[in-house]
Amino acid sequence: MILSGEQEAETIYKGAAYTCNNKFDKKRLVIDIGGASTELIIGQSFNARKVVSLNLGCVSFREQFFTNGQLTEQNINAAINAASEIINPISSDFIQLGWQSVSGGSGTIQALAEILSHRQQEIIITPTFLQEIKNKLIELKSIDNIIFDGLRTDRAAVLTSGLCILIALFNCLQIKELTLSTGALREGLLFEMLSNKA
């Protein structure tokens, strides 16, 4: 089955809602940063109310901004600015619709959650935490040097590019904090299969 960007976003939202204990009674923004695209969904309960798929991914951004593996303030800021240019045209519509909470379950968000979990801190991603990780990456100077306690080695290659996209999302959408969602596309497809059988 091939899904369009918007269908994928709606399915990701259902997966997040399906695995959420409170069944998304309040309006929620769900973020999923993929390899080639980023899905943003505002919904309530199991219904997605606003859906967008942006041409913005951690693999494509790594190839565009970090081909030599070097990490500098200049190329990290260039990636954040490029992501912001893609997000800004849709930001006002999303902010106007509003939400009570933000969650996400992509690889980048999982990676950041693993770092927080290893520190035995609450799994809440904030602008301060994102800035801390950005500063540490600049200190490390190369993707090959990326080591954080709790971070799986297979997540290191696209951590920087995913972080740049997430920082841009926080800035453009005025996000204050984000929590981890355990459900995404796979769980959404499962929920749809179960719903069709019911």
C-alpha positions as CSV (number, residue, x, y, z in Angstrom):
1,M,0.0,0.0,0.0
2,I,1.3,3.4,-1.0
3,L,0.1,6.4,1.1
4,S,0.1,10.0,0.1
5,G,1.8,12.4,2.5
6,E,-1.5,13.5,4.0
7,Q,-2.8,9.9,4.3
8,E,0.5,8.9,6.0
9,A,0.1,11.9,8.4
10,E,-3.5,10.9,9.3
11,T,-2.4,7.3,9.9
12,I,0.5,8.5,12.1
13,Y,-2.0,10.5,14.1
14,K,-4.3,7.5,14.6
15,G,-1.3,5.5,15.8
16,A,-0.4,8.1,18.3
17,A,-4.0,8.4,19.5
18,Y,-4.4,4.6,19.6
19,T,-1.4,4.2,22.0
20,C,-2.3,7.2,24.2
21,N,-3.9,6.4,27.5
22,N,-6.2,9.4,27.6
23,K,-7.3,8.8,24.0
24,F,-6.4,12.4,23.0
25,D,-9.5,14.0,24.6
26,K,-7.8,17.3,24.3
27,K,-6.6,18.9,21.0
28,R,-3.1,17.7,20.3
29,L,-0.3,18.4,17.8
30,V,1.5,15.3,16.6
31,I,4.9,15.6,14.9
32,D,6.7,12.8,13.0
33,I,10.1,13.6,11.4
34,G,10.9,11.0,8.8
35,G,13.9,10.4,6.5
36,A,12.4,12.5,3.6
37,S,9.3,14.2,5.0
38,T,7.9,15.6,8.2
39,E,4.2,15.2,9.1
40,L,2.3,17.6,11.3
41,I,-1.2,16.8,12.5
42,I,-3.6,18.6,14.8
43,G,-6.4,16.3,16.0
44,Q,-8.7,15.4,18.8
45,S,-9.7,12.0,19.9
46,F,-9.1,9.8,16.8
47,N,-9.9,12.5,14.3
48,A,-7.2,14.5,12.5
49,R,-8.4,18.1,12.0
50,K,-5.4,19.6,10.2
51,V,-2.8,17.6,8.3
52,V,0.3,18.6,6.4
53,S,3.3,16.7,5.0
54,L,6.4,18.8,4.5
55,N,9.4,18.1,2.2
56,L,11.7,18.0,5.2
57,G,13.5,14.9,6.4
58,C,16.5,14.0,8.6
59,V,18.2,11.9,5.9
60,S,17.7,14.5,3.1
61,F,18.9,17.3,5.4
62,R,21.9,15.3,6.4
63,E,22.8,14.9,2.7
64,Q,22.2,18.6,2.1
65,F,24.0,20.2,5.1
66,F,26.3,17.5,6.6
67,T,27.7,15.6,3.7
68,N,31.3,15.9,5.0
69,G,30.2,14.9,8.5
70,Q,31.5,18.1,10.0
71,L,29.4,19.9,12.7
72,T,29.8,23.6,12.9
73,E,27.6,26.4,14.2
74,Q,27.3,27.7,10.6
75,N,26.0,24.5,9.0
76,I,23.7,23.7,11.9
77,N,22.2,27.2,11.8
78,A,21.9,26.9,8.0
79,A,19.9,23.7,8.4
80,I,17.7,25.3,11.0
81,N,17.1,28.3,8.8
82,A,16.3,26.1,5.7
83,A,13.8,24.1,7.8
84,S,12.2,27.2,9.1
85,E,11.7,28.5,5.5
86,I,9.7,25.3,4.7
87,I,7.7,25.4,8.0
88,N,6.9,29.1,8.1
89,P,4.3,29.2,5.3
90,I,2.0,26.8,7.3
91,S,2.9,28.0,10.9
92,S,0.2,30.7,11.3
93,D,-2.6,28.3,10.3
94,F,-1.4,25.7,12.8
95,I,-0.9,28.3,15.6
96,Q,-4.4,29.8,14.9
97,L,-6.0,26.3,15.3
98,G,-4.1,25.7,18.5
99,W,-3.5,22.7,20.7
100,Q,-3.2,21.7,24.4
101,S,-0.2,19.4,24.0
102,V,2.4,18.3,21.6
103,S,3.8,14.8,21.1
104,G,6.0,13.0,18.6
105,G,7.4,9.5,18.0
106,S,10.0,9.8,15.2
107,G,13.6,8.5,15.4
108,T,14.9,11.9,16.3
109,I,12.4,12.3,19.2
110,Q,13.0,8.7,20.3
111,A,16.8,9.4,20.4
112,L,16.4,12.6,22.5
113,A,14.0,10.7,24.8
114,E,16.6,8.0,25.3
115,I,19.2,10.6,26.4
116,L,16.7,12.0,28.9
117,S,15.7,8.6,30.1
118,H,19.4,7.7,30.7
119,R,19.7,10.8,32.8
120,Q,16.6,9.7,34.7
121,Q,14.9,12.9,33.8
122,E,11.3,13.3,32.8
123,I,10.8,12.6,29.1
124,I,9.8,16.1,28.1
125,I,11.7,17.8,25.3
126,T,12.1,21.6,25.8
127,P,13.8,24.4,23.9
128,T,16.5,24.5,26.6
129,F,17.2,20.8,26.2
130,L,17.4,21.2,22.4
131,Q,19.8,24.1,22.7
132,E,22.0,22.0,25.1
133,I,22.2,19.1,22.5
134,K,22.9,21.6,19.7
135,N,25.8,23.2,21.7
136,K,27.2,19.7,22.5
137,L,27.1,18.7,18.8
138,I,29.0,21.8,17.9
139,E,31.6,20.9,20.5
140,L,31.9,17.3,19.1
141,K,32.8,18.8,15.6
142,S,32.0,15.6,13.7
143,I,29.1,13.1,13.2
144,D,31.7,10.4,13.8
145,N,32.3,11.8,17.3
146,I,28.6,11.7,18.4
147,I,28.3,9.9,21.7
148,F,25.6,10.6,24.3
149,D,24.9,8.4,27.3
150,G,21.7,6.5,26.4
151,L,21.9,7.2,22.7
152,R,21.8,4.1,20.4
153,T,24.8,4.2,18.0
154,D,22.5,3.7,14.9
155,R,20.7,6.9,15.7
156,A,23.9,9.1,15.7
157,A,24.1,9.6,11.9
158,V,20.9,11.6,11.6
159,L,20.6,13.1,15.1
160,T,22.0,16.5,14.1
161,S,19.8,16.9,11.0
162,G,16.7,15.7,12.9
163,L,17.6,18.1,15.8
164,C,17.8,21.0,13.3
165,I,14.3,20.2,12.0
166,L,12.9,19.9,15.5
167,I,14.4,23.2,16.6
168,A,12.9,24.9,13.6
169,L,9.5,23.3,14.4
170,F,9.8,24.6,18.0
171,N,10.7,28.1,16.8
172,C,8.1,28.4,14.0
173,L,5.2,26.8,15.9
174,Q,6.1,28.4,19.3
175,I,6.2,25.0,20.9
176,K,7.1,25.0,24.7
177,E,7.4,21.3,25.3
178,L,7.0,17.9,23.6
179,T,6.3,14.5,25.0
180,L,7.1,11.1,23.5
181,S,4.4,9.2,21.6
182,T,4.9,5.4,21.4
183,G,2.6,5.1,18.4
184,A,3.1,6.2,14.8
185,L,2.5,4.8,11.3
186,R,2.7,1.1,12.1
187,E,0.3,1.4,15.0
188,G,-2.0,3.6,12.9
189,L,-2.2,1.0,10.2
190,L,-3.0,-1.6,12.8
191,F,-5.7,0.6,14.3
192,E,-7.3,1.0,10.8
193,M,-7.2,-2.7,10.2
194,L,-8.9,-3.4,13.6
195,S,-11.5,-0.6,12.9
196,N,-12.4,-2.1,9.5
197,K,-13.0,-5.5,11.1
198,A,-15.2,-4.1,13.9
